[in-house]
Every structure is written in C-alpha cells, then in structure tokens.
Amino acid sequence: MTRLVRNLTDWYPLLDICGYKGGLIADRDAVDDPATPNGRLLLGLKGTLSEMERHTSRARLTTGLLHKATRGALALALPIGLVRDQFGPVQKTPNLEVQPCIERIFATFLRVHTASKV
C-alpha cells in the first residue's frame, strides 16, 4: 500500500475498485476495508499523508543539494576526458592519448564562439 499511495490519482480508483469488489487493503499496521465509510476515510487520510511525505522528502533532498552546491561540495559526474584529483579540482585526464582530443574540442569551441561574436 505504501508505494501505491505516492500518487493520489492512482490511489482513489484503486479504493473504488477494492470497495466495489470487496477487496481489503493492508499495510504493516492494519487491514482496512474501503467499502466502509470509516475504512474509506482512513485510507484517504493515509493516502494524503503519504503523498505529502513524498513532496516533503523531495523538498529536503533538493534543499540539501542546493546547500552542497553553495558550499562548492556538489560533485557531479564529469564528461569524458575530465577527472577530479584527490583534492577535488577538475583536471584533464592524465591519459596522453585523450588530451589532444580534449584540447581540440576546446580550441574548436573557442574559435566558433569568437567568430560568432564578430
């Protein structure tokens, strides 16, 4: 039940079907009957609280990422050809075969970017 409740758009039709067909809905705390008014009320409240919990968790995770980025500690995946050294700064890969390709990409970008400004 806890996974299904994450989206109320999916939850209430399930309650309708279970109530119509006589199905019971269970979680680790209780078994509820959506055909009864009390069961329907309780399952609706559980659904609303669970969906709100999803939004709260997402907001907390986003806030944590923003704080990490503000501190400069957010390390995202780097493109091919770039690596982080042991202290964190981004550098070109130590692979000598790849370095000329990376330099060519940057040179081409600078040339195109400079030409478009003229």
N, C-alpha and C positions, 0 to 999 in steps of 0.2 A: 504494500500500500504506500509506503513512504516514497518510493520512486515515482509512482503514478500521480501523486498529489502535487508534484512540482509544477504542473500546468493545469489550472482550473478548467480550461477549455476542454481538456480530455477527461477531467475528473467527474464533472457533473453528468455527462452522458453515461459514464460507467455506473454511477449511482442509480440513474434511471433504469438502466438495463438490469442491474442486480436486483433492484426493488421490484421490478415487473416480473422477473423470472424466479424470485425467491432466493437469490444468492446472498451469501453473507460475505462481509469484508473484514479481514483480520489484519491486525498488526501485532507487535510484540506485547502490547498492553491489553488488548481486548478484541473480542469478536463482535461486530456491530451489524445490525440488520437495517439496510437502507429503506426497507418497506415501512418501518415505523417512523412516526414523526420525531421521536427522540433520537433514534439512530441516524436519521437523515440530518438533523440539526448537529449532532455531534460530529458526523463525518464531514459536514460542510465546514464546521469550525476548524477541524483538523486540517482540512484542505487549504483553507485560507491562511492559517498559521504557517503551514509548510511552504506555501508559495511565498509568503513574506520572508520566511527564513532564507529562501533561495536568493531573494533580492538583497537581503542584508549581508549574506555571505559574499555575494559578488561585489557589493559596495566596499566591504572591508578589504577584499583582495585588491581591488582597484586602488584604494587609498594606500595600501601597503606598497604597491608598485610605484605609485607617484612619489611617495616618501623616499623610496630607494633611488629613484631617478634624480630627485632633488639633491640627495647626498652624493650622487655620482657613483653609486654602487650597483646600479642596474646593468647587468652584463647580459646582453642579448647574443644570439648566435651570429657569428661573423660570416661574411661572404667568403667564398673560396679564395685563397691567396693571402688572407689576413689571419693572424693569430694573436692571442694575448700572451704576453710573457708572464713570468711567475708573480710579478708585482701588479699586473692588471692592464698596463697600457697596450694599445693595439699597435702591432708592427706588421711589416710584410713577412711572409713566410720565409723561413730560413732555406727553403728548397731553392737552389740556384737555377734550376730549370724553369721554375714558375715565375721567378722575379721579373725577367724581361717581359713576360706576357702582362703582368700587372702594370708595369711601367708603361707599356704600350697603350693599355686601356686608359690610364690617367692622362697620358700625352694626347691621345685622340680626343678625350673629353675636353681637355683644356683648349685644344685647337678649335674644336667645334664651338665651344662656349665663347671663346674670344672672338671668333668670326661672326657669331650671331649678334654680338654687341656693337659691331662696327657698322 
